Amino acid sequence: MTFRKLAAAAAALSLTAAPMVAQAAPQRVAAPADEASEMGGSTWILAILAFAAIIAAVIIAAGNDDDPVSP
């Protein structure tokens, strides 16, 4: 058996064995939290601020600045 055939056989074996090895791995489960987070703010405030920032950027970009720079 040549080295190429041996390498191809090893690659094929690893491709067929990978799903079985992944399935046999132990599953991790998150631990339950005792208390809720006190830092959880409102996402509505962030959404309103983001929307206002976008509107402000559009207004600034579309501003009428037709004055010449040089005299």
C-alpha positions as CSV (number, residue, x, y, z in Angstrom):
1,M,0.0,0.0,0.0
2,T,1.5,3.3,-1.0
3,F,1.6,6.4,1.2
4,R,-1.1,8.1,-0.8
5,K,-3.6,5.3,-0.3
6,L,-2.8,5.1,3.4
7,A,-3.4,8.9,3.7
8,A,-6.6,8.7,1.8
9,A,-7.8,5.8,4.0
10,A,-6.9,7.7,7.1
11,A,-8.8,10.8,5.9
12,A,-11.9,8.7,5.0
13,L,-11.8,7.0,8.4
14,S,-11.6,10.3,10.2
15,L,-14.5,11.8,8.2
16,T,-16.7,8.8,9.0
17,A,-15.8,8.7,12.7
18,A,-16.1,12.4,13.4
19,P,-20.0,12.5,13.8
20,M,-19.9,9.5,16.2
21,V,-17.2,11.1,18.3
22,A,-19.1,14.4,18.4
23,Q,-22.3,12.6,19.4
24,A,-20.6,10.7,22.2
25,A,-19.2,13.9,23.8
26,P,-20.9,14.9,27.0
27,Q,-23.5,17.7,26.7
28,R,-22.9,20.8,28.9
29,V,-25.9,22.2,30.6
30,A,-26.1,25.8,32.0
31,A,-26.4,26.1,35.7
32,P,-29.6,27.8,36.9
33,A,-29.3,31.4,38.1
34,D,-30.4,32.1,41.7
35,E,-31.2,35.8,41.1
36,A,-32.1,37.9,38.1
37,S,-29.7,40.5,36.9
38,E,-30.3,44.0,38.2
39,M,-28.5,45.5,35.2
40,G,-31.1,44.6,32.7
41,G,-32.3,47.9,31.2
42,S,-34.9,48.7,28.7
43,T,-34.0,47.9,25.1
44,W,-36.6,50.5,23.9
45,I,-34.4,53.3,25.2
46,L,-31.4,52.0,23.2
47,A,-33.6,51.6,20.1
48,I,-34.9,55.2,20.4
49,L,-31.4,56.6,20.9
50,A,-30.1,54.6,17.9
51,F,-33.0,55.9,15.7
52,A,-32.4,59.5,16.9
53,A,-28.7,59.1,16.1
54,I,-29.5,57.9,12.5
55,I,-31.9,60.8,12.0
56,A,-29.4,63.3,13.3
57,A,-26.7,61.9,11.0
58,V,-29.0,62.2,8.0
59,I,-29.9,65.8,8.8
60,I,-26.2,66.7,9.3
61,A,-25.2,65.0,6.0
62,A,-28.0,66.6,4.0
63,G,-27.4,70.1,5.5
64,N,-27.3,73.0,3.1
65,D,-23.7,74.1,3.3
66,D,-23.3,75.9,0.0
67,D,-21.1,78.7,1.3
68,P,-17.7,78.9,-0.5
69,V,-14.7,78.0,1.6
70,S,-12.3,80.4,0.0
71,P,-13.1,84.1,-0.6
